Amino acid sequence: MTDEAIFYNSIAIAFESSYSRLEKARREYPDWKSAFEGLRMGENIPDPKKEWQKLQNLKIELVLFEDAAFPLLLKEIHDPPFGIYVRSNSGIMELCNGESLAIVGTRRGTPEGKNTARKFARELAVAGFCIVSGLALGIDAAAHEGCLGSNGKTIAVLAGSLDSVYPHTNDPLASKILAQGGAIISEYPLGSMPLPYRFL
């Protein structure tokens, strides 16, 4: 991985993933390495190599906006993340750049609602769609399950960091997503809590 990713990761940790602070740093400096050099005297920025080693130990990849592997459609949204953390046994580009569909909903889904989400996800996966959801309880989990039930590929987007799946009861589901060639992604570095506003 590039030096840029190593330095970005440390800055993201120091800024607690504040988009406005990261955006300001990106405007003021030509690259993340320069930002680290310019900010480290006035900010409590952790050691880049130590933090990078933690990602390596957990087999988490960091894909920056400028990288060729960054999903093309994600670049088109309003305020796209500067980087995404990825756990996957497949390439994230292959998963994200094909046909995909997001299925999300309430954590308190009715049995009928969850069955409908499973059915939609299953049939869409058979048709070749990658199903994207949030790994939350209720409709999200049902969508992932339906996709996996037809041996489809699914991506779980977390509101916290990849070192701690939330909710923990969905750890087995997360493992199955990875085992079947899907991905778990987040824009938040290790140690980030799934705070309410991050679910948006």
Secondary structure, 3 states (H helix, E strand, C coil): CCHHHHHHHHHHHHCCCCHHHHHHHHHHCCCHHHHHHHHCCCCCCCCHHHHHHHHHHCCCEEEECCCCCCCCHHHHCCCCCCEEEEEECCCHHHHHCCCEEECCCCCCCCHHHHHHHHHHHHHHHHCCCEEEECCCCCHHHHHHHHHHHCCCCEEEECCCCCCCCCCHHHHHHHHHHHHCCCEEEECCCCCCCCCHHHHC
